[in-house]
């Protein structure tokens, strides 16, 4: 898929089909995150891939804005090192790469922001000094979730030339 077409069509997906995602596709998605650019090439991220259904079920109540994680085929916990002042920006770059690579493979995901981070850290043995940026549940989207039209502001509402308001 053309990159711009992928950006234009990608949606956040919260409803998944009961369909396996092949391991080579999972690794391609993770590799897209690993290859993201980062400030001074410090790559302040780690990715924890969760495929175990019981673990996904345990994560459900801890993902306050993403309980749908229980229906995902797999999830990626994006962990960053907050001693790096660019960790959130660089981690987000990795997340966007993974989301676009997944969509290119016909797989959807959705950023989960409201997380009980302390309990997830304990559950997954994540060191206290690291930060959980997000958890991304992945899976093949249900058809109805893909057909909805994107609703975006018009360019003249958000694009300014030379000065704000112009």
Kinemage of the C-alpha trace (Angstrom):
@kinemage 1
@onewidth
@group {chain A} dominant
@subgroup {mainchain}
@vectorlist {calphas} color= white
{ca unk a 1} P 0.000 0.000 0.000
{ca unk a 2} L 1.216 3.496 -0.778
{ca unk a 3} L 2.323 5.310 2.401
{ca unk a 4} L -0.051 8.243 1.959
{ca unk a 5} L -2.938 5.882 1.196
{ca unk a 6} L -2.142 3.987 4.406
{ca unk a 7} L -2.152 7.247 6.400
{ca unk a 8} L -5.393 8.361 4.744
{ca unk a 9} L -7.251 5.112 5.442
{ca unk a 10} L -5.893 4.048 8.839
{ca unk a 11} L -8.374 3.994 11.721
{ca unk a 12} L -8.183 3.211 15.410
{ca unk a 13} L -9.684 -0.251 15.825
{ca unk a 14} L -11.394 -1.409 18.998
{ca unk a 15} L -13.236 -4.458 17.672
{ca unk a 16} L -11.329 -7.454 16.345
{ca unk a 17} L -12.102 -10.628 14.415
{ca unk a 18} L -11.222 -13.989 15.945
{ca unk a 19} L -8.438 -14.539 13.444
{ca unk a 20} L -4.798 -15.432 14.060
{ca unk a 21} L -2.049 -13.001 13.095
{ca unk a 22} L 0.976 -14.921 11.770
{ca unk a 23} L 4.187 -14.558 13.797
{ca unk a 24} L 6.099 -13.194 10.796
{ca unk a 25} L 3.539 -10.375 10.498
{ca unk a 26} L 3.825 -9.652 14.231
{ca unk a 27} L 7.608 -9.444 13.850
{ca unk a 28} L 7.224 -7.110 10.854
{ca unk a 29} L 5.094 -4.767 12.990
{ca unk a 30} L 7.624 -4.867 15.841
{ca unk a 31} L 10.468 -4.302 13.403
{ca unk a 32} L 8.704 -1.175 12.117
{ca unk a 33} L 8.746 0.168 15.677
{ca unk a 34} L 12.361 -0.802 16.208
{ca unk a 35} L 13.386 1.023 13.030
{ca unk a 36} L 11.771 4.323 14.073
{ca unk a 37} L 14.079 7.324 14.251
{ca unk a 38} L 15.025 8.683 17.662
{ca unk a 39} L 16.875 11.670 19.071
{ca unk a 40} L 20.631 11.010 18.946
{ca unk a 41} L 19.714 7.429 17.931
{ca unk a 42} L 19.281 6.503 21.612
{ca unk a 43} L 16.215 4.320 20.902
{ca unk a 44} L 14.734 4.685 24.409
{ca unk a 45} L 12.158 1.918 23.972
{ca unk a 46} L 11.407 -1.716 24.666
{ca unk a 47} L 8.474 -3.677 23.294
{ca unk a 48} L 6.741 -6.455 25.225
{ca unk a 49} L 4.653 -8.645 22.926
{ca unk a 50} L 1.699 -10.293 24.669
{ca unk a 51} L -0.040 -13.163 22.847
{ca unk a 52} L -1.207 -15.200 25.825
{ca unk a 53} L -5.007 -14.883 26.064
{ca unk a 54} L -4.981 -15.159 29.865
{ca unk a 55} L -2.506 -12.295 30.109
{ca unk a 56} L -4.644 -10.203 27.735
{ca unk a 57} L -7.663 -10.917 29.968
{ca unk a 58} L -5.694 -9.828 33.039
{ca unk a 59} L -4.675 -6.625 31.263
{ca unk a 60} L -8.313 -5.791 30.398
{ca unk a 61} L -9.309 -4.297 33.767
{ca unk a 62} L -5.956 -2.469 33.981
{ca unk a 63} L -6.509 -0.750 30.623
{ca unk a 64} L -9.128 1.709 31.787
{ca unk a 65} L -9.746 3.201 28.331
{ca unk a 66} L -9.085 -0.022 26.449
{ca unk a 67} L -10.834 -2.975 27.988
{ca unk a 68} L -11.297 -4.257 24.420
{ca unk a 69} L -7.688 -5.493 24.684
{ca unk a 70} L -9.159 -8.827 25.823
{ca unk a 71} L -10.405 -9.409 22.248
{ca unk a 72} L -7.111 -8.555 20.522
{ca unk a 73} L -4.969 -11.285 18.995
{ca unk a 74} L -1.877 -9.723 20.547
{ca unk a 75} L -0.774 -6.531 22.256
{ca unk a 76} L 2.452 -4.587 22.480
{ca unk a 77} L 3.393 -2.804 25.668
{ca unk a 78} L 5.616 0.120 24.704
{ca unk a 79} L 8.061 0.844 27.495
{ca unk a 80} L 10.337 3.887 27.407
{ca unk a 81} L 13.228 5.138 29.487
{ca unk a 82} L 12.109 8.430 30.994
{ca unk a 83} L 15.689 9.388 31.845
{ca unk a 84} L 15.816 10.312 28.143
{ca unk a 85} L 14.048 13.681 27.761
{ca unk a 86} L 12.760 12.656 24.311
{ca unk a 87} L 11.369 9.257 25.380
{ca unk a 88} L 7.703 10.144 24.792
{ca unk a 89} L 8.326 11.676 21.365
{ca unk a 90} L 10.627 8.864 20.260
{ca unk a 91} L 8.307 6.190 21.660
{ca unk a 92} L 5.386 7.787 19.840
{ca unk a 93} L 7.360 7.674 16.600
{ca unk a 94} L 7.820 3.932 17.132
{ca unk a 95} L 4.098 3.516 17.877
{ca unk a 96} L 3.102 5.334 14.676
{ca unk a 97} L 5.457 3.139 12.651
{ca unk a 98} L 3.885 0.014 14.159
{ca unk a 99} L 0.332 1.287 13.561
{ca unk a 100} L 1.058 2.057 9.893
{ca unk a 101} L 2.919 -1.222 9.314
{ca unk a 102} L 0.004 -3.111 10.883
{ca unk a 103} L -2.587 -1.295 8.764
{ca unk a 104} L -0.558 -2.092 5.668
{ca unk a 105} L -0.982 -5.772 6.621
{ca unk a 106} L -4.742 -5.350 7.188
{ca unk a 107} L -4.346 -5.271 10.974
{ca unk a 108} L -5.745 -2.577 13.248
{ca unk a 109} L -4.752 -1.222 16.642
{ca unk a 110} L -5.650 1.549 19.063
{ca unk a 111} L -3.525 3.555 21.495
{ca unk a 112} L -4.565 2.892 25.088
{ca unk a 113} L -3.773 5.888 27.274
{ca unk a 114} L -5.562 5.314 30.580
{ca unk a 115} L -3.638 2.445 32.134
{ca unk a 116} L -3.050 1.372 35.707
{ca unk a 117} L 0.678 1.590 35.045
{ca unk a 118} L 1.831 0.480 38.494
{ca unk a 119} L -0.151 -2.757 38.357
{ca unk a 120} L 0.873 -3.464 34.749
{ca unk a 121} L 4.535 -2.915 35.688
{ca unk a 122} L 4.182 -5.376 38.541
{ca unk a 123} L 2.340 -7.906 36.384
{ca unk a 124} L 4.904 -7.802 33.557
{ca unk a 125} L 8.045 -7.336 35.710
{ca unk a 126} L 8.795 -3.933 34.185
{ca unk a 127} L 11.502 -2.106 36.177
{ca unk a 128} L 10.210 0.781 38.280
{ca unk a 129} L 12.505 3.306 36.578
{ca unk a 130} L 10.869 2.722 33.162
{ca unk a 131} L 7.670 4.265 31.787
{ca unk a 132} L 4.743 2.511 30.089
{ca unk a 133} L 3.972 4.832 27.194
{ca unk a 134} L 1.016 2.836 25.903
{ca unk a 135} L -0.356 -0.603 25.241
{ca unk a 136} L -1.407 -1.327 21.673
{ca unk a 137} L -3.912 -4.153 21.096
{ca unk a 138} L -3.674 -5.572 17.557
{ca unk a 139} L -5.938 -7.743 15.438
{ca unk a 140} L -7.832 -7.975 12.199
{ca unk a 141} L -10.598 -5.357 12.347
{ca unk a 142} L -14.272 -6.159 12.141
{ca unk a 143} L -15.503 -4.901 8.771
{ca unk a 144} L -17.953 -2.316 10.128
{ca unk a 145} L -15.167 -0.524 12.009
{ca unk a 146} L -13.195 0.061 8.816
{ca unk a 147} L -16.037 1.428 6.692
{ca unk a 148} L -16.671 4.484 8.846
{ca unk a 149} L -15.481 7.702 7.224
{ca unk a 150} L -12.706 9.733 8.833
{ca unk a 151} L -13.929 13.048 10.159
{ca unk a 152} L -11.172 15.657 10.061
{ca unk a 153} L -11.139 19.437 10.217
{ca unk a 154} L -10.810 21.236 6.916
{ca unk a 155} L -7.290 22.322 5.929
{ca unk a 156} L -8.201 26.008 6.226
{ca unk a 157} L -9.082 25.387 9.899
{ca unk a 158} L -5.672 24.003 10.845
{ca unk a 159} L -3.140 25.130 8.223
{ca unk a 160} L -1.582 28.585 8.505
{ca unk a 161} L 0.881 30.120 6.053
{ca unk a 162} L 3.747 32.219 7.412
{ca unk a 163} L 1.817 33.405 10.527
{ca unk a 164} L -0.889 31.933 12.726
{ca unk a 165} L -4.316 32.917 11.433
{ca unk a 166} L -3.184 33.530 7.888
